[in-house]
Amino acid sequence: MRQAVLKSPRVISIEERPVPQPGPGEVLLRVRAALTCGTDLKTYRRGHPRLPAGPFGHECAGDVVAVGPDVEGVAPGDAVMLVPTAPCGSCRACRAGAENHCERLFQDIVLGAYADYLLISPRVAARHLLPKPPHLSYIEAAFLEPLACVLHGWRRLGLAAPATVAVVGLGAIGLLQVLTGQALGQRMAAVGRRPARLKLAAELGAAGIEIEQGDIPAQVAEALGARPDVVVESTGTRHIWEQAPEWVRPGGKVLLFGGLAGGSRVSFDAGLLHYGEVDLVSAFHYTPQDVTNAYRWLSDRRIDVKPIISAVRPLDDIVGVFQELDRGGPVKVAIMPEAAEWC
């Protein structure tokens, strides 16, 4: 089988490796579609504090080809979708309902989706390997993990009524934030740099604002009729983290979604946070509840994720794909081991 391996920052190779055989509780998946994502791109550029170098990729869907002993509820031939982690259910965080902070969350993470085959760990196979609805393409099904992360962030916001929301950063996650806000009935503005992505955000229903032109907070307020109730930070850059509280209305919220590099420090205007009662809300990963919600959203077609896919490319192009992503080219690419077209 072919396996894309991240050797070091900006160095990917495709290696020939034996097809793994599933052990107790494990499931072997034939990958039908794997998606590039912002986390993979950041890992490609600088490494990741929690994800090791090695087999690369984690958003995917495919077909079960073999199961190990003690596997229940799934059989060879089943089309499935998944997220790459599952909580242990027994540590202090899990018992408190904070499964996204499980002490063992990354011990059995499933990595290596840019490949012909992928071995699913027992914990993920038991809890987060879900049947793909027949009406969903494999590419759409592979959105399960990023959508679960986005829905976790919106659940953390806890909006009780329709709101005005500005999304800053129009990568794949930012565009998914726009789709989510639209589905929840929010009035959306989208702030970004690249004209093509601003155009796409406008087609998805948000007012597009060029981040490098003029007074951005004033433009956001003009587009939404007033300063927004919520700003969703999806750039993962320090200066936007620091500026975002200045854009929101008094009593508003800022969702700090885009992760910064390990060891980063940011500063905020304490008077603005205190007297303006601006809430800073962080969001990390997802819980099983978020996975369930994302599965329902995709299954019910509550949002259409297809416009976010910029291109469909074969697995052998993976090196060039990440070079293009590194230059700011496509938004999100579907990597297809067995085809170069939508499926």
C-alpha positions in Angstrom: 0.0 0.0 0.0 1.0 3.6 -0.5 1.4 5.8 2.6 2.1 9.5 2.7 4.6 10.2 5.5 5.5 13.6 7.0 9.2 13.3 7.6 9.8 16.8 8.9 8.4 20.3 8.3 7.7 20.6 4.5 9.0 17.2 3.7 6.4 14.5 2.6 7.2 11.2 1.0 5.0 8.4 -0.4 6.3 5.1 0.9 5.3 1.5 0.0 4.3 -0.3 3.2 2.6 -3.7 4.0 -1.1 -3.5 4.4 -1.7 -3.8 8.1 -3.8 -6.6 9.6 -6.4 -5.7 12.2 -5.8 -7.0 15.7 -8.3 -7.2 18.6 -10.9 -4.4 18.3 -9.3 -2.9 15.2 -10.8 -2.3 11.8 -9.0 -2.0 8.5 -10.4 0.7 6.2 -9.9 1.2 2.5 -9.6 4.9 2.2 -12.0 6.3 -0.5 -11.5 10.0 0.3 -9.2 12.0 2.6 -9.3 15.8 3.0 -6.6 18.3 3.6 -7.1 20.6 6.6 -5.7 23.6 8.4 -4.2 21.4 11.2 -2.4 19.3 8.6 -1.1 22.4 6.9 0.2 23.9 10.2 1.8 20.5 11.0 3.4 20.5 7.6 4.8 24.0 8.1 6.0 23.8 11.7 5.2 20.5 13.3 2.5 20.0 15.9 2.8 19.9 19.8 0.5 16.9 20.1 0.8 15.1 16.7 4.0 13.3 15.8 5.7 13.3 12.4 4.9 10.1 10.5 1.8 8.8 8.7 -0.1 11.9 7.6 -3.8 12.9 7.4 -6.8 12.4 9.6 -10.0 13.4 7.8 -11.4 10.6 5.7 -14.1 8.1 4.8 -14.0 4.7 3.2 -15.0 1.1 3.2 -14.3 -1.6 5.8 -12.2 -4.4 4.3 -11.4 -6.5 7.5 -12.1 -6.5 11.2 -10.2 -7.9 14.1 -11.5 -10.1 16.9 -14.1 -8.6 19.2 -15.3 -6.0 16.7 -19.1 -5.6 16.7 -21.5 -3.5 14.7 -19.3 -3.2 11.5 -18.4 -5.7 8.8 -16.3 -5.9 5.6 -18.1 -4.0 2.8 -19.6 -1.4 5.1 -19.1 2.2 4.0 -18.1 4.3 7.0 -17.1 7.7 8.2 -15.1 8.6 11.3 -13.3 11.1 13.5 -9.7 10.2 14.6 -10.0 10.2 18.4 -12.4 8.9 21.0 -12.3 9.5 24.8 -11.6 6.8 27.3 -14.7 7.4 29.3 -13.1 6.7 32.6 -10.6 9.5 33.4 -11.5 12.5 35.5 -12.2 14.7 32.5 -14.5 12.1 30.9 -16.3 11.6 34.1 -16.9 15.4 34.3 -18.3 15.4 30.8 -15.3 17.2 29.3 -14.4 14.3 26.9 -12.4 16.6 24.6 -9.9 16.9 27.5 -9.6 13.2 28.0 -6.3 12.3 29.6 -5.9 9.5 27.0 -7.4 11.2 24.0 -4.3 11.1 21.8 -3.0 7.7 22.8 -5.1 5.9 20.1 -5.4 8.7 17.6 -5.9 7.5 14.0 -3.4 9.1 11.7 -2.3 8.2 8.1 -5.4 8.9 6.1 -3.4 9.9 3.0 -3.0 6.3 2.1 -4.7 3.3 0.4 -5.5 1.7 3.7 -5.9 2.9 7.3 -6.0 0.9 10.5 -8.7 2.2 12.9 -7.8 1.9 16.6 -10.1 -0.1 19.0 -11.4 3.0 20.9 -12.2 4.9 17.7 -13.7 1.8 16.0 -16.0 1.1 19.0 -17.2 4.7 19.4 -16.6 6.9 16.4 -16.7 4.7 13.4 -20.2 5.5 11.9 -22.1 4.2 8.9 -22.0 6.4 5.9 -25.5 7.2 4.6 -25.9 6.1 1.0 -26.8 9.6 -0.2 -23.6 11.1 1.1 -20.5 11.0 -1.0 -17.3 9.9 0.6 -15.9 13.4 0.3 -18.9 14.9 2.2 -18.7 12.1 4.8 -15.0 13.0 5.4 -16.2 16.4 6.8 -17.4 14.7 10.0 -14.3 15.7 12.0 -14.0 19.4 11.1 -17.7 19.9 11.4 -17.7 18.3 14.9 -15.0 20.8 15.9 -16.9 23.7 14.5 -20.2 22.7 16.2 -18.3 22.3 19.5 -17.2 25.9 19.2 -20.7 27.1 18.5 -22.0 25.1 21.4 -19.4 26.7 23.6 -20.8 30.1 22.5 -24.2 29.2 23.8 -26.1 31.6 21.7 -29.8 31.6 22.9 -31.1 33.8 20.1 -30.2 34.9 16.5 -27.1 37.1 16.5 -24.8 39.0 14.2 -21.5 37.2 13.7 -18.3 38.2 12.0 -16.0 35.3 10.9 -12.4 36.3 10.5 -10.3 34.0 8.3 -11.6 32.2 5.3 -9.8 29.0 5.1 -11.8 25.8 5.1 -12.7 26.1 8.8 -13.7 29.8 8.4 -16.0 28.9 5.5 -17.4 26.0 7.5 -18.1 28.6 10.3 -20.0 30.7 7.8 -22.1 27.7 6.7 -22.8 26.8 10.3 -23.8 30.3 11.2 -26.1 30.5 8.2 -27.7 27.2 9.2 -28.3 28.5 12.7 -30.0 31.6 11.4 -27.3 34.1 12.2 -26.6 37.2 10.2 -23.0 36.8 8.9 -20.0 38.8 7.8 -16.9 37.2 6.5 -13.5 38.9 6.8 -10.6 37.7 4.7 -7.7 38.5 2.3 -8.2 36.5 -0.8 -10.8 37.7 -3.4 -11.8 34.2 -4.4 -12.5 33.2 -0.9 -14.4 36.4 -0.2 -16.5 35.7 -3.3 -17.2 32.2 -2.1 -18.2 33.5 1.4 -20.6 35.9 -0.3 -22.1 33.1 -2.3 -22.6 31.2 1.0 -24.6 34.2 2.3 -22.1 36.3 4.2 -21.1 40.0 3.6 -17.5 39.9 2.4 -15.0 42.3 3.8 -11.3 42.7 2.6 -9.2 42.6 5.8 -6.4 44.8 4.3 -8.7 47.6 3.1 -9.7 50.5 5.5 -11.3 50.4 8.9 -12.3 46.8 9.4 -14.4 47.2 12.6 -16.3 50.0 10.9 -16.9 48.0 7.8 -18.1 45.0 9.8 -20.5 47.2 11.8 -21.8 48.7 8.5 -22.3 45.3 7.0 -24.2 44.0 10.0 -26.0 47.2 11.0 -24.0 47.5 14.3 -20.9 46.0 15.9 -21.3 42.2 15.9 -22.6 40.2 18.8 -19.9 37.6 18.1 -16.5 37.5 16.4 -15.3 34.0 15.4 -11.5 34.0 15.1 -10.4 31.4 12.5 -7.0 32.7 11.3 -4.9 31.3 14.1 -2.8 34.5 14.2 -1.8 36.4 17.3 -2.7 39.9 16.1 -6.2 38.9 15.1 -6.7 37.2 18.5 -5.7 40.5 20.1 -7.8 42.7 17.9 -11.0 40.6 17.8 -12.3 41.9 21.2 -12.1 45.4 19.8 -14.6 44.6 17.1 -17.4 43.1 19.1 -20.1 45.1 20.8 -20.1 45.6 24.6 -21.4 42.4 26.2 -20.5 40.4 23.1 -18.4 37.3 22.7 -15.2 36.3 20.8 -14.7 32.7 19.9 -11.0 32.0 19.8 -11.1 29.0 17.4 -7.9 29.2 15.4 -5.0 27.7 17.3 -1.7 29.5 17.7 1.8 28.0 17.7 2.8 26.3 20.9 4.2 28.8 23.5 2.4 31.8 22.0 1.5 34.7 24.3 -1.2 37.3 23.6 -2.3 40.4 25.4 -5.7 42.1 25.6 -7.0 45.5 26.7 -8.1 44.7 30.3 -10.4 47.7 30.4 -12.2 46.6 27.3 -12.8 43.1 28.7 -13.8 44.4 32.1 -15.9 47.4 31.4 -17.1 46.2 28.1 -17.9 42.7 29.5 -16.5 41.0 26.4 -16.3 37.3 26.9 -13.4 35.4 25.4 -14.5 31.8 24.6 -12.0 29.1 23.6 -12.8 25.9 21.8 -10.7 22.8 21.4 -11.5 19.5 19.5 -14.9 17.9 20.0 -16.9 15.6 22.3 -19.0 12.6 21.3 -22.0 14.9 21.5 -20.5 17.1 18.9 -19.7 14.1 16.7 -23.3 13.0 16.9 -24.5 16.5 16.0 -22.1 16.7 13.1 -23.2 13.3 11.8 -26.9 14.4 11.9 -26.1 17.7 10.2 -24.3 15.9 7.3 -26.9 13.1 7.1 -29.8 15.6 7.0 -27.9 17.8 4.6 -28.4 20.7 6.9 -25.4 22.3 5.3 -23.9 21.8 1.9 -20.1 21.3 2.3 -19.4 20.7 -1.4 -18.5 24.4 -2.2 -15.6 24.2 0.3 -13.7 21.6 -1.8 -11.4 23.4 -4.3 -10.1 20.3 -6.1 -10.1 16.6 -6.2 -6.6 15.1 -6.6 -5.0 11.6 -6.7 -3.0 10.3 -3.8 0.3 10.4 -5.8 -0.1 14.3 -6.0 0.0 14.7 -2.2 3.5 16.4 -2.2 2.4 19.0 -4.8 -0.9 19.5 -3.1 0.7 20.6 0.2 3.2 22.8 -1.7 0.1 24.6 -3.3 -1.6 24.8 0.1 1.5 26.3 1.6 1.4 29.0 -1.0 -2.2 29.9 -0.2 -3.7 28.3 -3.2 -6.7 25.9 -2.8 -9.0 26.0 0.2 -9.5 22.3 0.8 -8.5 19.4 -1.4 -10.0 15.9 -1.6 -7.3 13.3 -1.9 -8.6 10.2 -3.7 -6.4 7.0 -3.6 -8.4 5.3 -6.3 -9.8 8.1 -8.5 -9.4 11.7 -9.5 -13.0 12.7 -9.4 -15.8 13.3 -7.0 -17.2 10.2 -5.2 
